[in-house]
Amino acid sequence: MASLSITDLKKGTIFQLDGEPYRVTEYSQKVMGRGGSTVNVKIKSLVDGKVLAKTFHGNDQVDDADIVNRSVQYLYESASQYYFMDIENYEQFSISASDMEDKKGYLKEGDTVTAQLFNGRLISIELPKNLPLKVTYTEDAVKGDTTSAIIKDATLETGLSVKVPAFISKGDIISVDTTNGTYKQRVKD
């Protein structure tokens, strides 16, 4: 297994600590006299989502995490699990519903997403930044009141509810930002 120097722990770097994969979310380095340095990082567990603050000194080393990204198709959800299938070899994976809490309003059966695997175990799903979803319900705009400054609620095909401009109507396909659940734009057919 490859080792990483503490100066390699830039924001977004994935590494292994105590047998668990982490992603660096914040990074700062202090250089001391005589060549010593301290690196302070905030890291997020890719297994359970916990965020930790960690300090590394001088010549500390961490292990590179063996994370594999694969394209998978979303199959279905049960009461406690979400199921995915590798589109190349048809291998199936599942992840707990609690680990999908912030992503479940964006997935439709048959969607292709990126799965992150650690030691052959599905630990996370990466959604595209913007996702096209169909509006299944929204109030009709009042005639003549179609400025983009007026917003209303819309329910999407996945059950997700977002605020949209007044000109959006039932049946429209809109782009939704998956990082914060906001409307981006109407998508042309």
N, CA, C and O of each residue as an XYZ file, in Angstrom:
756
protein
N       0.846     -1.184      0.000
C       0.000      0.000      0.000
C       0.887      1.241      0.000
O       1.865      1.305      0.745
N       0.557      2.208     -0.815
C       1.352      3.427     -0.935
C       1.127      4.329      0.273
O       0.031      4.389      0.830
N       2.181      5.024      0.661
C       2.089      5.984      1.760
C       2.037      7.392      1.199
O       2.593      7.677      0.138
N       1.364      8.263      1.925
C       1.285      9.665      1.561
C       1.984     10.491      2.627
O       1.882     10.190      3.816
N       2.679     11.510      2.213
C       3.258     12.470      3.142
C       2.125     13.359      3.643
O       1.106     13.494      2.965
N       2.283     13.963      4.810
C       1.211     14.826      5.318
C       0.984     16.036      4.423
O      -0.108     16.606      4.427
N       1.995     16.441      3.655
C       1.807     17.578      2.740
C       0.997     17.191      1.503
O       0.606     18.063      0.727
N       0.739     15.888      1.308
C      -0.116     15.420      0.207
C      -1.602     15.524      0.547
O      -2.450     15.322     -0.322
N      -1.919     15.833      1.788
C      -3.312     15.814      2.243
C      -4.062     17.089      1.884
O      -4.641     17.732      2.760
N      -4.060     17.455      0.634
C      -4.789     18.641      0.171
C      -6.289     18.360      0.189
O      -6.718     17.210      0.283
N      -7.075     19.424      0.099
C      -8.534     19.288      0.104
C      -8.975     18.327     -0.997
O      -8.558     18.470     -2.147
N      -9.817     17.346     -0.653
C     -10.331     16.372     -1.607
C      -9.548     15.070     -1.639
O     -10.024     14.082     -2.197
N      -8.339     15.047     -1.044
C      -7.526     13.834     -1.034
C      -8.212     12.754     -0.195
O      -8.756     13.037      0.872
N      -8.180     11.524     -0.685
C      -8.745     10.394      0.049
C      -7.582      9.550      0.557
O      -6.676      9.201     -0.199
N      -7.619      9.227      1.853
C      -6.572      8.409      2.458
C      -7.188      7.472      3.484
O      -8.379      7.554      3.782
N      -6.365      6.584      4.017
C      -6.827      5.582      4.964
C      -6.201      5.849      6.328
O      -4.996      6.076      6.430
N      -7.017      5.822      7.369
C      -6.550      6.012      8.741
C      -7.233      4.957      9.608
O      -8.460      4.865      9.625
N      -6.454      4.176     10.315
C      -6.993      3.093     11.163
C      -7.922      2.163     10.369
O      -8.940      1.703     10.887
N      -7.562      1.891      9.110
C      -8.321      0.950      8.288
C      -9.604      1.498      7.706
O     -10.393      0.741      7.141
N      -9.838      2.811      7.829
C     -11.073      3.417      7.330
C     -10.737      4.542      6.354
O      -9.785      5.286      6.588
N     -11.503      4.686      5.251
C     -11.210      5.745      4.282
C     -11.779      7.100      4.723
O     -12.893      7.184      5.240
N     -10.984      8.156      4.503
C     -11.394      9.522      4.827
C     -11.107     10.436      3.648
O     -10.196     10.181      2.860
N     -11.899     11.514      3.532
C     -11.645     12.561      2.536
C     -11.317     13.840      3.293
O     -11.999     14.192      4.255
N     -10.261     14.538      2.852
C      -9.871     15.802      3.465
C     -10.858     16.881      3.023
O     -11.070     17.078      1.826
N     -11.466     17.586      3.993
C     -12.409     18.658      3.660
C     -11.798     20.032      3.895
O     -12.204     21.003      3.255
N     -10.820     20.132      4.811
C     -10.106     21.389      5.051
C      -8.655     21.069      5.333
O      -8.352     20.039      5.934
N      -7.740     21.951      4.900
C      -6.311     21.716      5.041
C      -5.617     23.014      5.394
O      -5.864     24.041      4.763
N      -4.747     22.982      6.398
C      -3.879     24.128      6.671
C      -2.551     23.599      7.181
O      -2.495     22.593      7.889
N      -1.474     24.300      6.806
C      -0.128     23.858      7.171
C       0.610     25.003      7.842
O       0.550     26.146      7.389
N       1.319     24.680      8.944
C       2.177     25.645      9.622
C       3.596     25.137      9.525
O       3.884     24.002      9.906
N       4.478     25.968      9.019
C       5.887     25.590      8.923
C       6.602     26.183     10.125
O       6.542     27.388     10.370
N       7.286     25.313     10.875
C       8.026     25.735     12.065
C       9.484     25.956     11.670
O       9.890     25.629     10.555
N      10.245     26.499     12.570
C      11.684     26.664     12.334
C      12.364     25.308     12.204
O      11.838     24.296     12.666
N      13.516     25.293     11.582
C      14.317     24.084     11.385
C      13.609     23.007     10.573
O      13.848     21.817     10.780
N      12.741     23.412      9.651
C      12.157     22.459      8.708
C      10.986     21.635      9.205
O      10.433     20.842      8.442
N      10.592     21.795     10.456
C       9.428     21.043     10.942
C       8.143     21.690     10.475
O       8.109     22.892     10.211
N       7.087     20.905     10.370
C       5.795     21.482      9.990
C       4.671     20.694     10.654
O       4.827     19.535     11.038
N       3.535     21.373     10.774
C       2.327     20.773     11.331
C       1.217     20.964     10.310
O       1.052     22.049      9.752
N       0.462     19.906     10.071
C      -0.675     19.980      9.153
C      -1.949     19.702      9.948
O      -2.083     18.665     10.597
N      -2.882     20.656      9.879
C      -4.193     20.487     10.500
C      -5.204     20.228      9.396
O      -5.280     20.981      8.426
N      -5.972     19.169      9.545
C      -6.986     18.826      8.546
C      -8.314     18.520      9.220
O      -8.367     18.075     10.366
N      -9.379     18.772      8.476
C     -10.690     18.249      8.851
C     -10.946     17.150      7.857
O     -10.790     17.343      6.651
N     -11.338     15.994      8.356
C     -11.535     14.838      7.495
C     -12.925     14.258      7.722
O     -13.460     14.290      8.830
N     -13.492     13.729      6.646
C     -14.828     13.132      6.716
C     -14.711     11.655      6.388
O     -14.136     11.280      5.367
N     -15.259     10.821      7.260
C     -15.256      9.382      7.038
C     -16.145      9.054      5.846
O     -17.277      9.529      5.764
N     -15.635      8.243      4.920
C     -16.429      7.826      3.772
C     -17.302      6.619      4.106
O     -18.081      6.164      3.268
N     -17.174      6.100      5.331
C     -17.986      4.968      5.756
C     -19.210      5.444      6.527
O     -20.332      5.048      6.209
N     -19.008      6.294      7.544
C     -20.149      6.709      8.365
C     -20.427      8.210      8.325
O     -21.375      8.672      8.960
N     -19.616      8.986      7.588
C     -19.876     10.413      7.421
C     -19.431     11.301      8.563
O     -19.629     12.514      8.503
N     -18.835     10.737      9.599
C     -18.387     11.550     10.732
C     -17.231     12.451     10.312
O     -16.382     12.057      9.512
N     -17.208     13.668     10.859
C     -16.147     14.625     10.569
C     -15.245     14.735     11.790
O     -15.715     14.900     12.916
N     -13.935     14.642     11.546
C     -12.949     14.732     12.621
C     -11.937     15.819     12.307
O     -11.680     16.114     11.140
N     -11.356     16.423     13.352
C     -10.220     17.328     13.184
C      -8.990     16.518     13.569
O      -8.984     15.847     14.601
N      -7.958     16.577     12.753
C      -6.756     15.769     12.984
C      -5.529     16.634     12.743
O      -5.523     17.471     11.841
N      -4.486     16.432     13.550
C      -3.223     17.147     13.387
C      -2.117     16.137     13.131
O      -1.981     15.149     13.853
N      -1.333     16.395     12.099
C      -0.183     15.555     11.769
C       1.080     16.393     11.911
O       1.067     17.598     11.662
N       2.177     15.744     12.316
C       3.438     16.443     12.548
C       4.552     15.889     11.677
O       4.594     14.700     11.360
N       5.462     16.796     11.296
C       6.716     16.446     10.655
C       6.673     15.367      9.607
O       6.116     15.562      8.527
N       7.261     14.223      9.919
C       7.394     13.141      8.945
C       6.299     12.085      9.057
O       6.483     10.966      8.578
N       5.149     12.414      9.687
C       4.045     11.446      9.760
C       3.670     10.988      8.353
O       3.760     11.756      7.395
N       3.255      9.748      8.242
C       2.812      9.186      6.965
C       1.407      8.621      7.158
O       1.059      8.155      8.243
N       0.609      8.668      6.097
C      -0.710      8.037      6.112
C      -0.792      7.139      4.882
O      -0.076      7.341      3.902
N      -1.664      6.159      4.948
C      -1.810      5.220      3.842
C      -2.803      5.740      2.813
O      -3.845      6.302      3.154
N      -2.457      5.541      1.558
C      -3.350      5.859      0.462
C      -4.541      4.893      0.542
O      -4.343      3.695      0.747
N      -5.762      5.393      0.384
C      -6.948      4.519      0.422
C      -7.192      3.952     -0.963
O      -7.130      4.671     -1.961
N      -7.464      2.680     -1.017
C      -7.714      2.000     -2.281
C      -9.199      2.115     -2.620
O      -9.967      1.170     -2.439
N      -9.588      3.299     -3.119
C     -10.976      3.562     -3.490
C     -11.125      3.310     -4.989
O     -10.344      3.817     -5.794
N     -12.126      2.530     -5.348
C     -12.390      2.225     -6.751
C     -13.720      2.875     -7.121
O     -14.723      2.692     -6.432
N     -13.719      3.638     -8.219
C     -14.953      4.239     -8.732
C     -15.483      3.376     -9.874
O     -14.740      3.021    -10.790
N     -16.788      3.038     -9.812
C     -17.408      2.239    -10.861
C     -18.760      2.823    -11.221
O     -19.469      3.369    -10.376
N     -19.102      2.695    -12.498
C     -20.436      3.114    -12.941
C     -21.427      2.028    -12.549
O     -21.249      0.854    -12.873
N     -22.468      2.443    -11.851
C     -23.502      1.496    -11.426
C     -24.873      2.045    -11.789
O     -25.070      3.250    -11.940
N     -25.805      1.122    -11.922
C     -27.188      1.490    -12.208
C     -27.998      1.330    -10.929
O     -27.895      0.317    -10.239
N     -28.813      2.351    -10.620
C     -29.687      2.275     -9.450
C     -30.842      1.335     -9.786
O     -31.552      1.540    -10.770
N     -31.025      0.301     -8.961
C     -32.076     -0.684     -9.210
C     -33.356     -0.354     -8.449
O     -34.390     -0.092     -9.063
N     -33.294     -0.365     -7.104
C     -34.493     -0.125     -6.296
C     -34.081      0.095     -4.852
O     -32.915     -0.054     -4.487
N     -35.076      0.457     -4.034
C     -34.824      0.611     -2.602
C     -35.802     -0.255     -1.823
O     -36.942     -0.465     -2.236
N     -35.328     -0.749     -0.688
C     -36.211     -1.452      0.246
C     -36.332     -0.534      1.455
O     -35.901      0.618      1.409
N     -36.907     -1.030      2.516
C     -37.083     -0.204      3.704
C     -35.751      0.267      4.283
O     -35.672      1.358      4.849
N     -34.706     -0.548      4.146
C     -33.446     -0.196      4.794
C     -32.231     -0.138      3.874
O     -31.150      0.243      4.323
N     -32.375     -0.505      2.593
C     -31.228     -0.580      1.686
C     -31.549      0.015      0.321
O     -32.699      0.016     -0.119
N     -30.511      0.522     -0.341
C     -30.578      0.934     -1.747
C     -29.716     -0.048     -2.524
O     -28.614     -0.385     -2.091
N     -30.211     -0.512     -3.676
C     -29.513     -1.542     -4.442
C     -29.046     -0.993     -5.789
O     -29.769     -0.273     -6.477
N     -27.799     -1.362     -6.142
C     -27.156     -0.911     -7.367
C     -26.518     -2.104     -8.064
O     -26.209     -3.115     -7.434
N     -26.323     -1.971     -9.396
C     -25.693     -3.043    -10.162
C     -24.585     -2.450    -11.029
O     -24.782     -1.440    -11.704
N     -23.420     -3.093    -11.000
C     -22.301     -2.713    -11.850
C     -22.734     -2.937    -13.293
O     -23.171     -4.034    -13.642
N     -22.619     -1.909    -14.142
C     -23.130     -2.041    -15.509
C     -22.205     -2.842    -16.418
O     -22.585     -3.169    -17.542
N     -20.997     -3.165    -15.955
C     -20.089     -3.976    -16.769
C     -20.177     -5.465    -16.444
O     -20.220     -6.301    -17.347
N     -20.205     -5.797    -15.143
C     -20.181     -7.224    -14.799
C     -21.439     -7.693    -14.045
O     -21.505     -8.841    -13.605
N     -22.416     -6.824    -13.901
C     -23.717     -7.145    -13.286
C     -23.636     -7.503    -11.801
O     -24.607     -8.015    -11.243
N     -22.511     -7.246    -11.159
C     -22.385     -7.477     -9.722
C     -23.290     -6.479     -9.006
O     -23.386     -5.319     -9.405
N     -23.958     -6.944     -7.934
C     -24.881     -6.065     -7.217
C     -24.287     -5.638     -5.882
O     -23.574     -6.393     -5.221
N     -24.609     -4.384     -5.502
C     -24.146     -3.795     -4.243
C     -25.334     -3.160     -3.551
O     -26.317     -2.788     -4.191
N     -25.233     -3.039     -2.237
C     -26.269     -2.307     -1.512
C     -25.605     -1.370     -0.513
O     -24.465     -1.576     -0.097
N     -26.349     -0.340     -0.142
C     -25.884      0.630      0.842
C     -27.090      0.977      1.705
O     -28.220      0.998      1.217
N     -26.859      1.245      2.970
C     -27.985      1.482      3.876
C     -28.707      2.784      3.529
O     -28.099      3.743      3.053
N     -30.004      2.795      3.777
C     -30.821      3.972      3.491
C     -30.331      5.182      4.272
O     -30.421      6.308      3.784
N     -29.818      4.968      5.471
C     -29.326      6.100      6.265
C     -28.110      6.753      5.605
O     -27.909      7.959      5.750
N     -27.297      5.976      4.884
C     -26.145      6.537      4.171
C     -26.559      7.265      2.897
O     -25.757      7.988      2.307
N     -27.799      7.080      2.471
C     -28.305      7.713      1.248
C     -29.239      8.886      1.547
O     -29.818      9.466      0.629
N     -29.387      9.232      2.809
C     -30.352     10.233      3.240
C     -30.316     11.513      2.399
O     -31.368     12.012      2.001
N     -29.125     12.053      2.125
C     -29.024     13.308      1.388
C     -29.070     13.128     -0.130
O     -28.988     14.113     -0.865
N     -29.199     11.894     -0.611
C     -29.188     11.640     -2.054
C     -30.488     11.035     -2.577
O     -30.706     10.993     -3.788
N     -31.349     10.567     -1.681
C     -32.486      9.772     -2.138
C     -33.501     10.542     -2.987
O     -34.210      9.921     -3.779
N     -33.596     11.822     -2.857
C     -34.548     12.582     -3.660
C     -34.089     12.818     -5.085
O     -34.792     13.460     -5.866
N     -32.917     12.306     -5.433
C     -32.365     12.555     -6.762
C     -32.326     11.312     -7.643
O     -32.069     11.420     -8.842
N     -32.575     10.138     -7.077
C     -32.409      8.899     -7.838
C     -33.722      8.369     -8.402
O     -34.750      8.333     -7.725
N     -33.649      7.953     -9.683
C     -34.762      7.259    -10.316
C     -34.264      5.878    -10.699
O     -33.086      5.710    -11.014
N     -35.147      4.885    -10.674
C     -34.747      3.540    -11.086
C     -34.169      3.596    -12.488
O     -34.745      4.214    -13.384
N     -33.016      2.941    -12.675
C     -32.358      2.916    -13.968
C     -31.292      3.979    -14.147
O     -30.530      3.915    -15.111
N     -31.209      4.965    -13.245
C     -30.178      5.999    -13.346
C     -28.789      5.396    -13.186
O     -28.592      4.457    -12.415
N     -27.832      5.945    -13.923
C     -26.442      5.523    -13.784
C     -25.697      6.574    -12.974
O     -25.728      7.762    -13.297
N     -25.021      6.119    -11.911
C     -24.260      6.997    -11.025
C     -22.893      6.363    -10.774
O     -22.636      5.237    -11.199
N     -22.027      7.087    -10.087
C     -20.703      6.570     -9.758
C     -20.705      6.034     -8.336
O     -21.075      6.739     -7.397
N     -20.289      4.787     -8.183
C     -20.186      4.166     -6.861
C     -18.728      4.194     -6.428
O     -17.826      3.963     -7.233
N     -18.508      4.480     -5.146
C     -17.166      4.401     -4.582
C     -17.097      3.146     -3.729
O     -17.879      2.960     -2.796
N     -16.130      2.278     -4.075
C     -15.958      1.014     -3.368
C     -14.645      1.033     -2.602
O     -13.620      1.482     -3.115
N     -14.688      0.540     -1.369
C     -13.498      0.418     -0.532
C     -13.423     -1.034     -0.081
O     -14.326     -1.521      0.599
N     -12.353     -1.728     -0.456
C     -12.207     -3.154     -0.150
C     -13.420     -3.956     -0.622
O     -13.882     -4.860      0.074
N     -13.933     -3.621     -1.810
C     -15.057     -4.348     -2.390
C     -16.407     -4.012     -1.809
O     -17.409     -4.614     -2.195
N     -16.465     -3.057     -0.881
C     -17.722     -2.681     -0.215
C     -18.160     -1.299     -0.691
O     -17.349     -0.373     -0.726
N     -19.432     -1.150     -1.056
C     -19.978      0.135     -1.485
C     -20.034      1.061     -0.277
O     -20.690      0.759      0.720
N     -19.330      2.209     -0.378
C     -19.316      3.145      0.755
C     -19.999      4.468      0.430
O     -20.402      5.194      1.338
N     -20.134      4.790     -0.860
C     -20.715      6.081     -1.202
C     -21.163      6.091     -2.661
O     -20.656      5.342     -3.496
N     -22.126      6.960     -2.936
C     -22.607      7.192     -4.296
C     -22.341      8.648     -4.630
O     -22.675      9.546     -3.857
N     -21.737      8.874     -5.789
C     -21.483     10.235     -6.265
C     -22.547     10.583     -7.299
O     -22.679      9.904     -8.317
N     -23.299     11.636     -7.034
C     -24.306     12.106     -7.992
C     -23.673     13.135     -8.922
O     -22.709     13.799     -8.540
N     -24.203     13.277    -10.140
C     -23.743     14.378    -10.985
C     -24.106     15.702    -10.300
O     -25.063     15.745     -9.527
N     -23.365     16.777    -10.568
C     -23.644     18.068     -9.917
C     -25.039     18.570    -10.259
O     -25.754     19.065     -9.387
N     -25.428     18.445    -11.518
C     -26.762     18.870    -11.949
C     -27.485     17.672    -12.550
O     -26.913     16.899    -13.319
N     -28.750     17.539    -12.183
C     -29.515     16.374    -12.601
C     -30.852     16.816    -13.198
O     -31.560     17.612    -12.582
N     -31.213     16.313    -14.390
C     -32.508     16.676    -14.969
C     -33.625     15.828    -14.352
O     -33.537     14.601    -14.321
N     -34.664     16.486    -13.869
C     -35.805     15.795    -13.274
C     -37.097     16.433    -13.774
O     -37.160     17.640    -14.011
N     -38.132     15.596    -13.931
C     -39.418     16.050    -14.464
C     -40.312     16.571    -13.334
O     -40.372     15.982    -12.254
N     -41.002     17.681    -13.600
C     -41.950     18.263    -12.649
C     -43.252     17.476    -12.755
O     -43.854     17.414    -13.827
N     -43.689     16.874    -11.647
C     -44.942     16.112    -11.663
C     -46.113     16.914    -11.098
O     -47.273     16.603    -11.369
N     -45.804     17.946    -10.311
C     -46.877     18.793     -9.795
C     -46.343     20.173     -9.462
O     -45.285     20.315     -8.850
N     -47.085     21.183     -9.872
C     -46.842     22.562     -9.445
C     -48.107     23.358     -9.736
O     -48.875     23.001    -10.629
N     -48.321     24.411     -9.001
C     -49.480     25.277     -9.236
C     -49.301     25.970    -10.582
O     -48.178     26.273    -10.985
N     -50.408     26.221    -11.277
C     -50.336     26.972    -12.526
C     -50.028     28.428    -12.206
O     -50.436     28.954    -11.170
N     -49.301     29.066    -13.113
C     -48.978     30.484    -12.926
C     -50.237     31.319    -13.167
O     -51.075     30.976    -14.000
N     -50.352     32.416    -12.426
C     -51.448     33.353    -12.646
C     -51.152     34.067    -13.959
O     -50.026     34.511    -14.183
N     -52.160     34.181    -14.834
C     -51.942     34.777    -16.154
C     -51.325     36.169    -16.013
O     -51.806     37.004    -15.247
N     -50.254     36.397    -16.767
C     -49.576     37.685    -16.737
C     -48.556     37.809    -15.619
O     -47.828     38.799    -15.545
N     -48.502     36.804    -14.744
C     -47.598     36.849    -13.587
C     -46.496     35.817    -13.776
O     -46.364     34.887    -12.981
N     -45.707     35.984    -14.833
C     -44.709     34.964    -15.161
C     -43.273     35.479    -15.054
O     -42.382     35.001    -15.756
N     -43.059     36.441    -14.186
C     -41.683     36.912    -13.999
C     -40.892     35.858    -13.251
O     -41.458     35.045    -12.521
N     -39.589     35.876    -13.435
C     -38.769     34.863    -12.764
C     -38.539     35.209    -11.294
O     -37.976     34.401    -10.555
N     -38.967     36.401    -10.858
C     -38.774     36.785     -9.460
C     -39.766     36.063     -8.542
O     -39.520     35.934     -7.342
N     -40.868     35.599     -9.094
C     -41.870     34.906     -8.284
C     -41.550     33.418     -8.295
O     -41.356     32.822     -9.355
N     -41.497     32.819     -7.098
C     -41.197     31.391     -7.024
C     -42.364     30.638     -6.402
O     -43.188     31.207     -5.686
N     -42.410     29.347     -6.696
C     -43.464     28.480     -6.179
C     -42.869     27.099     -5.943
O     -41.756     26.816     -6.387
N     -43.603     26.242     -5.248
C     -43.152     24.880     -4.984
C     -43.459     23.988     -6.181
O     -44.473     24.150     -6.860
N     -42.551     23.038     -6.418
C     -42.785     22.028     -7.453
C     -42.368     20.678     -6.892
O     -41.356     20.574     -6.199
N     -43.150     19.641     -7.192
C     -42.800     18.280     -6.804
C     -42.236     17.591     -8.044
O     -42.809     17.670     -9.130
N     -41.110     16.920     -7.863
C     -40.432     16.264     -8.974
C     -40.731     14.774     -8.990
O     -41.290     14.244     -8.030
N     -40.367     14.099    -10.063
C     -40.688     12.685    -10.259
C     -40.125     11.775     -9.175
O     -40.610     10.656     -9.007
N     -39.121     12.224     -8.441
C     -38.543     11.418     -7.365
C     -39.197     11.704     -6.018
O     -38.874     11.063     -5.017
N     -40.124     12.673     -5.993
C     -40.770     13.063     -4.744
C     -40.115     14.280     -4.104
O     -40.643     14.826     -3.136
N     -38.986     14.706     -4.626
C     -38.276     15.873     -4.119
C     -39.097     17.123     -4.384
O     -39.717     17.249     -5.440
N     -39.106     18.049     -3.427
C     -39.803     19.319     -3.587
C     -38.767     20.429     -3.680
O     -37.871     20.517     -2.841
N     -38.887     21.283     -4.702
C     -37.960     22.402     -4.884
C     -38.749     23.667     -5.214
O     -39.898     23.610     -5.651
N     -38.101     24.807     -4.991
C     -38.670     26.104     -5.363
C     -38.286     26.375     -6.816
O     -37.125     26.222     -7.197
N     -39.265     26.778     -7.622
C     -39.025     27.045     -9.042
C     -39.650     28.387     -9.414
O     -40.535     28.873     -8.711
N     -39.190     28.998    -10.528
C     -39.828     30.231    -11.010
C     -41.262     29.975    -11.459
O     -41.637     28.838    -11.745
N     -42.055     31.028    -11.520
C     -43.479     30.917    -11.848
C     -43.737     30.320    -13.223
O     -44.787     29.709    -13.425
N     -42.808     30.474    -14.194
C     -43.059     29.989    -15.557
C     -42.901     28.477    -15.713
O     -43.232     27.943    -16.771
N     -42.410     27.773    -14.698
C     -42.265     26.312    -14.755
C     -43.647     25.680    -14.578
O     -44.419     26.088    -13.711
N     -43.949     24.680    -15.410
C     -45.243     24.012    -15.287
C     -45.088     22.500    -15.247
O     -44.012     21.965    -15.511
N     -46.169     21.827    -14.917
C     -46.185     20.367    -14.840
C     -45.727     19.790    -16.177
O     -46.164     20.231    -17.240
N     -44.826     18.782    -16.107
C     -44.314     18.158    -17.320
C     -42.972     18.715    -17.768
O     -42.262     18.070    -18.539
N     -42.612     19.915    -17.291
C     -41.304     20.485    -17.640
C     -40.192     19.645    -17.016
O     -40.374     19.023    -15.969
N     -39.047     19.642    -17.677
C     -37.865     18.993    -17.109
C     -36.931     20.108    -16.673
O     -36.594     20.999    -17.453
N     -36.517     20.042    -15.409
C     -35.647     21.083    -14.874
C     -34.335     20.473    -14.391
O     -34.270     19.288    -14.065
N     -33.304     21.290    -14.351
C     -32.006     20.874    -13.822
C     -31.959     21.278    -12.353
O     -32.246     22.423    -12.003
N     -31.588     20.314    -11.489
C     -31.513     20.558    -10.059
C     -30.070     20.361     -9.600
O     -29.421     19.381     -9.965
N     -29.573     21.308     -8.791
C     -28.229     21.217     -8.222
C     -28.280     20.207     -7.076
O     -28.970     20.435     -6.083
N     -27.554     19.089     -7.207
C     -27.624     18.020     -6.199
C     -26.860     18.354     -4.918
O     -27.018     17.661     -3.913
N     -26.031     19.407     -4.937
C     -25.311     19.755     -3.708
C     -26.193     20.495     -2.719
O     -25.975     20.411     -1.510
N     -27.200     21.230     -3.223
C     -28.059     21.981     -2.301
C     -29.548     21.882     -2.616
O     -30.357     22.510     -1.932
N     -29.927     21.114     -3.629
C     -31.339     20.885     -3.922
C     -32.064     22.079     -4.505
O     -33.266     22.233     -4.289
N     -31.359     22.930     -5.242
C     -31.999     24.116     -5.798
C     -32.181     24.001     -7.309
O     -31.439     23.300     -7.996
N     -33.188     24.709     -7.798
C     -33.475     24.807     -9.231
C     -32.328     25.533     -9.918
O     -31.846     26.546     -9.411
N     -31.879     25.023    -11.084
C     -30.839     25.686    -11.872
C     -31.428     26.312    -13.126
O     -31.243     27.501    -13.386
N     -32.148     25.487    -13.912
C     -32.718     25.989    -15.170
C     -33.706     24.972    -15.737
O     -33.751     23.816    -15.318
N     -34.491     25.439    -16.700
C     -35.372     24.524    -17.420
C     -34.536     23.859    -18.506
O     -33.705     24.507    -19.143
N     -34.759     22.562    -18.714
C     -34.005     21.789    -19.704
C     -34.868     21.644    -20.947
O     -36.045     21.294    -20.860
N     -34.279     21.914    -22.097
C     -35.004     21.750    -23.364
C     -35.096     20.264    -23.694
O     -34.154     19.511    -23.449
N     -36.216     19.848    -24.242
C     -36.403     18.442    -24.617
C     -35.476     18.029    -25.722
O     -35.506     16.877    -26.154
